[in-house]
C-alpha cells in the first residue's frame, strides 16, 4: 500500500479524517520553512502539500500570493522544493504532494520533473492550472501507479465532467469548496456536503475538501462529510503574522494540533 | 477528389484545432473552476457567431456605432519625407473610443448578452480595452468592472476617467509591477469568484481557448477591410504589413486575412530601454515557450519558469506574454517579429504628429517606428501598410514627460 492510501487508512482506523496541510516551500526562510514543516508533520498533518512558489498565482488569494513572493525572494525554485522533499523524506513518512502552477514544471521539463519528484520521495503533484484536457503532456510518460496527479473538482464542474475527471484520478480527489480563490471567506458546509455526495457517485477515492477552511469549527464541519480537510491560507496567515517570532514553528504545531483534534469524528 | 483537394489546402488559416491548439501553443491552462465556463463559451460562440441575426446586429453596430469601415489613408507627406515605399495607415484610431479594441468588445459583449450574462469584467493596460469594454457594457446595459494596474492608472489617467464616466467600476491592482499582467491575474481571480453571472472580456488574442481564436475572429475585420481598400486604391496587394504586438490583437486582426498571400508581415514588439537590458517587453524576440494566463505561448521568464518583470513606455505593450497564434507564426516564419525601443517609438510619435497631423498611440508608434526605418530602404513603388491601432490622446502626459527628459 502506498503512503497516500496508508495515510487515509490510518486516519480511518483512528476514527478521524485526514488533515492535509499546505505551506509554501521556503517561506519565510528556507531553514525556518523546513522546521515548520517537520513540526507540522509531527503534530498531526497527515498529508503535506508543499507549495512551489510562482510569480503569477492566479488561483490564489492575497495570503498565498504573499507567501509565494516571500519564497521567491528567498530564491526558492522547483529544484529547491525537490531538495526539501528529499530531505523531509529522510525523516518522515507523511505523504508529500507537490503543489504547483504548470509553468515552473514546464520550464523544468515535465518528464525530468516526474523522475526527480519520485526519486525525492514525493507521492504526487497537484497542478492548479492543468485541467485533464492538457494533462497528457505531463503524465504521458508516467509508469508508476504510486505517483499521483491529484485532480480537482469544483462546484462549477457538471456531473458528466466529474465522471470523466474521476475516471482518470488517483491518490485522492481535491474538491474545491467554493467558487473563489484560496483563502476566501463564506464557507458553506451544506453545499460542500452536496458536492461530496455527488462526487462520491463517481469515485471511491478519498475526497479532500479545500479552499476557505480556516477555523477549528470549519474543520470539524468539513470532517463530518469529507475524507480529508485541506488547510492552506490559514497556515500561511499564521506564518505571516508571526514571521519574526522565535517560536514560529511551535505556533504552527499548536494550531496543527487544534485542527487535527477537530478532524476526529 | 474535391474534398481531398481542399484538405490538402488546409493551411495556416485553419488553426487552432478543436481544443484550441496552434500546434504546440494555445490550449486551456486554467483552474478547474473556470473550465466549465470556458467550455460553455466555446460551445456558445460556435453556435452564436455564425448566426445571421447575430452577424447582422454586429455589423450594424460596427458600421453605425463604431464607424467602420475605418479609412485606409495614404500618408503622403510622411512618404515624401522618407523617400521610399508608399506608406498607408489603417486608421483604427478613428474607430469609436479611439482604438481597434472596440471591434472585439462589441463582439464579446453581444455574445455575453446572448448568453444571458448580466455583467462583464476586463483587464486593461493602456486603458483602451477598458474604455472599449465599458463602452460596450453601457451600450448593452450591462454592469462592468475593469481591472487596471496602479502604474497604468497613473500613466493612462485620461482613460481611467473615461471608464468611470461610462459607468464602469475600476479595481486598482497593486500586486506585482502594477501593470497589464497583474491586472489580468486579478481579473482571473475575480472571475473565479463570479463566474456564474460574469463574462470575462479578454482584450487580446491571449488567454485560454477560445479567446485567442474568438478575439482574432472579431478583429480580422481590420485585415478584411484593408485588403479591399488597398485593392481599390492601388489595384494590388501590399508588399508589407506592419503592426505592433503586445498581446497581439491588432496585429492578428490585420494579418489574418493575408496569411495565405505573399505579403510580408511584420510584428513589432516593445524594445523598452533596449534588448540588452532587462527592461523590455519583447516576448517573441527574447522569450521562450511557457504557460501564462491560460495558454501556452512565448513568455518572458527566467530559467525556473518565473515570469519576468517587463517594461515598455507604452502600457498596452508592457506585457510578458503574447497570443499563441503569434508563437506559431513566428516558429513557421510566416511573420517576422522585431522590436522598436522607447526612444524610436517616441520619435515616430513626434514624426506622425508633425508630418501628418495625426497623434498616434504609443503602442502604434512602435509599428510606425519600424515603418520609418524600413521605408527609405524600399523602392518607391512598394506598398507598406501600418496598422494605426489607436490614437494617442491618452499618452499626452507620458509623452510630454518623456520629451522633457530627453532635453
Interface residues (C-beta under 8 A of the other chain):
Chain A: X54 X55 X56 X57 X58 X59 X60 X61 X62 X65 X72 X77 X78 X79 X101 X102 X103 X104 X105 X106 X107 X108 X128 X129 X130 X131 X133 X134 X152 X153 X154 X155 X156 X157 X158 X161 X165 X176 X179 X180 X181 X184
Chain B: X19 X27 X28 X29 X30 X31 X32 X33 X34 X35 X36 X37 X175 X176 X181 X185 X188 X189 X192 X193 X194 X195 X196 X289 X290 X291 X292 X293 X294 X296 X299 X301 X303 X304 X305 X306 X307
